[in-house]
Amino acid sequence: MSRGTILIVKTGSAEPVVRRAHGDFDAWITRGLGVEPSGVRVSDVTRGESLPWPSDVGGVVVTGSAAMVSQPDPWTGPTARWLHAAVDAGTPLLGICYGHQLVALALGGRVGPNPKGREIGTVEVSLDAAAKDDALFGRLPAELCVHATHVESVLELPPGAVWLGESERERNHVVAFGPRAWGVQFHPEFESDAMRGYLAARADVLREEGLDPERLLEGVRDSPDGTAVLRRFRDVVVSRPR
């Protein structure tokens, strides 16, 4: 495996109806990164697939999942320890949604249900002034239009982490866990059709929770900012000294 390969650590799959229509997280991430499939390796830790030495890959993206970090699975602990090692090794790393939470947990943070409840749909994320000097977010707009779907959050940041951005319902939306390690609670790989699919699939649950799926559907917009995050992460991987 080439040291320029981007490893996708797969911690779950997309909503079944969405997956059947549009494919799965790893395909969306690969497309968002703008790399050829040959430049990516996928390791599905939920199926017991092994992870290489962090130093043997160019970068790491950790997917979202329907699982809950606060309710560990057998693979949660080993994966968290591997992610800690990857951060320590300086391997460029991007955690997405569940992946963001798992990296935070691995480094000593706390994860649990979002006190403000579920966040789902197209959301506005405001970046802090500290993001201007960040290697990943410094070239991105101060206001990001992105897609999100989660019920758990990073409640306490691990030691040394830098808070970079928030939305109305989520404080720790963007975090730098180290010089080359980041987590985003949103889904930069989601396209608008996938977001609409999630809202449709969960419409009944949303109504039970007091949310309005029809209004949320009307609010879905394209998210070029999400793609920009993935492309910028690819550039960080490519520019990393070997």
C-alpha positions in Angstrom: 0.0 0.0 0.0 1.3 3.4 -1.0 2.1 5.9 1.8 0.1 8.4 -0.2 -3.1 6.3 0.2 -6.0 7.8 2.1 -7.5 5.2 4.5 -11.2 5.4 5.1 -12.0 3.9 8.5 -15.6 2.7 8.0 -17.5 2.7 11.3 -21.0 2.2 9.8 -23.1 2.6 6.7 -25.6 5.1 5.3 -29.4 4.8 5.9 -30.4 1.7 3.9 -32.9 3.5 1.6 -30.3 6.2 0.9 -27.5 3.6 0.4 -29.5 1.7 -2.2 -30.1 4.9 -4.2 -26.8 6.6 -3.8 -24.1 4.3 -2.5 -22.3 4.3 0.9 -20.2 6.7 2.9 -16.9 5.5 1.6 -17.9 6.1 -2.0 -19.2 9.6 -1.2 -16.0 10.5 0.7 -13.9 9.2 -2.2 -15.8 11.4 -4.6 -15.7 14.4 -2.3 -11.9 14.1 -1.9 -11.6 14.1 -5.6 -9.3 11.1 -5.7 -9.3 7.9 -7.8 -10.6 4.8 -6.0 -7.2 3.3 -6.4 -5.9 6.1 -4.1 -8.2 5.0 -1.2 -8.3 1.9 1.1 -11.4 1.1 3.0 -11.2 -0.8 6.3 -14.6 -1.7 7.8 -13.9 -2.0 11.5 -17.5 -3.1 12.2 -16.7 -6.3 10.2 -13.3 -6.9 12.0 -11.2 -5.6 9.1 -7.7 -4.8 10.1 -6.1 -1.3 10.2 -2.6 -0.7 8.9 0.2 1.1 10.8 -0.8 4.8 10.8 2.6 5.7 9.4 1.9 3.5 6.3 -0.9 5.7 5.0 -1.0 9.3 3.8 -4.1 10.3 5.7 -7.2 9.0 7.5 -10.9 9.8 7.2 -13.2 8.2 9.8 -16.8 7.8 8.7 -20.1 8.4 10.4 -22.3 5.7 11.8 -25.7 4.9 13.2 -23.9 3.5 16.2 -23.5 5.6 19.4 -20.1 6.3 20.8 -21.6 6.4 24.3 -22.8 2.7 23.8 -19.5 1.0 22.8 -19.4 -1.9 20.4 -16.6 -4.6 20.5 -14.6 -2.7 17.8 -15.0 0.7 19.5 -12.1 0.4 21.9 -9.5 -1.0 19.5 -10.4 1.6 16.9 -10.2 4.4 19.4 -6.7 3.3 20.5 -5.6 3.1 16.8 -6.9 6.6 16.2 -5.0 7.9 19.2 -1.8 6.3 17.7 -2.6 8.0 14.4 -2.8 11.4 16.0 0.4 10.8 17.9 2.1 9.8 14.7 1.1 13.0 13.0 -0.9 11.3 10.3 -3.4 13.7 8.8 -6.8 12.7 10.1 -10.4 13.8 9.7 -13.2 12.4 11.8 -16.8 12.8 10.5 -19.8 12.8 12.8 -19.4 9.5 14.7 -15.8 9.6 13.6 -15.4 13.1 15.1 -16.8 11.8 18.4 -14.7 8.7 18.4 -11.5 10.7 18.0 -12.5 13.0 20.8 -13.2 10.0 23.1 -9.9 8.4 22.1 -8.0 11.5 23.2 -9.8 11.9 26.5 -12.9 13.9 25.7 -16.5 13.1 26.6 -19.3 12.1 24.3 -23.1 11.8 25.0 -26.5 12.9 23.9 -26.7 16.4 22.5 -28.4 18.5 25.3 -30.2 20.5 22.5 -31.6 17.3 20.9 -31.2 16.0 17.4 -29.6 18.2 14.7 -30.6 17.2 11.1 -30.8 19.0 7.8 -28.8 21.7 6.1 -27.2 23.9 8.8 -25.0 27.0 9.1 -21.7 26.5 10.9 -19.8 29.6 12.1 -16.0 29.3 12.3 -14.2 31.0 15.2 -11.4 33.5 14.5 -8.9 30.8 15.5 -9.8 28.9 12.3 -8.1 31.7 10.2 -4.7 30.2 11.1 -5.8 26.6 10.8 -4.1 24.4 8.2 -7.4 22.9 7.1 -10.1 25.6 7.7 -7.9 28.7 7.2 -8.8 28.9 3.5 -12.5 28.3 4.0 -15.3 30.8 4.5 -16.2 31.9 8.0 -19.7 30.7 7.5 -20.2 27.1 6.2 -23.4 25.7 4.7 -23.3 21.9 5.4 -25.4 18.9 6.1 -25.8 17.2 9.5 -27.6 14.4 11.2 -26.7 13.3 14.8 -28.1 12.9 18.3 -24.9 12.6 20.2 -22.2 15.3 20.5 -18.7 15.9 21.9 -19.7 17.3 25.3 -16.1 18.0 26.6 -13.1 18.5 24.4 -10.0 16.4 25.1 -6.9 18.1 26.5 -5.1 20.3 23.9 -8.0 20.4 21.4 -8.9 23.7 19.8 -12.5 24.7 19.3 -13.0 26.1 15.8 -16.8 26.3 15.1 -20.4 25.9 16.1 -24.0 25.8 14.8 -27.2 26.9 16.5 -27.7 23.4 18.0 -24.1 22.1 18.2 -21.3 23.8 20.0 -18.4 21.5 19.0 -19.0 21.3 15.3 -15.5 21.9 14.2 -12.5 20.9 16.4 -8.7 20.7 15.8 -7.4 17.8 17.8 -3.8 18.4 16.8 -1.8 20.1 14.1 -3.0 17.6 11.5 -6.1 16.1 13.2 -9.6 17.4 12.9 -13.2 16.5 13.7 -16.4 17.8 12.1 -19.8 17.0 13.5 -21.3 17.7 10.1 -21.2 15.4 7.0 -19.0 17.0 4.3 -19.5 14.0 2.0 -23.3 14.4 1.9 -24.9 15.8 -1.2 -28.4 17.3 -1.1 -30.2 14.2 -2.4 -28.6 12.1 0.4 -29.8 14.7 3.0 -33.3 14.7 1.6 -33.2 10.9 1.8 -32.3 10.9 5.5 -35.0 13.4 6.3 -37.6 11.3 4.4 -36.5 8.1 6.1 -36.7 9.6 9.6 -39.8 11.8 9.1 -41.9 9.9 11.7 -39.1 10.0 14.3 -38.6 13.7 13.7 -42.3 14.4 14.2 -42.3 12.4 17.5 -39.4 14.6 18.6 -41.2 17.8 17.8 -39.3 18.6 14.6 -40.9 19.5 11.2 -39.5 17.2 8.5 -41.3 19.1 5.7 -39.8 22.4 6.8 -36.4 20.8 7.1 -36.8 19.3 3.6 -37.6 22.8 2.3 -34.4 24.0 3.9 -32.0 21.6 2.2 -29.5 23.3 0.0 -26.4 22.2 -1.9 -23.2 22.2 0.2 -20.1 23.2 -1.8 -18.5 24.0 1.5 -18.6 20.3 2.5 -16.8 19.3 -0.6 -14.3 22.1 0.0 -13.5 20.6 3.4 -12.7 17.3 1.8 -10.7 18.7 -1.0 -8.7 20.8 1.4 -8.0 17.7 3.6 -6.8 16.0 0.4 -4.4 18.8 -0.2 -3.1 18.6 3.4 -2.4 14.9 2.8 -0.7 15.5 -0.5 1.5 18.3 0.9 2.6 16.3 4.0 6.4 15.7 4.0 7.1 12.0 3.4 
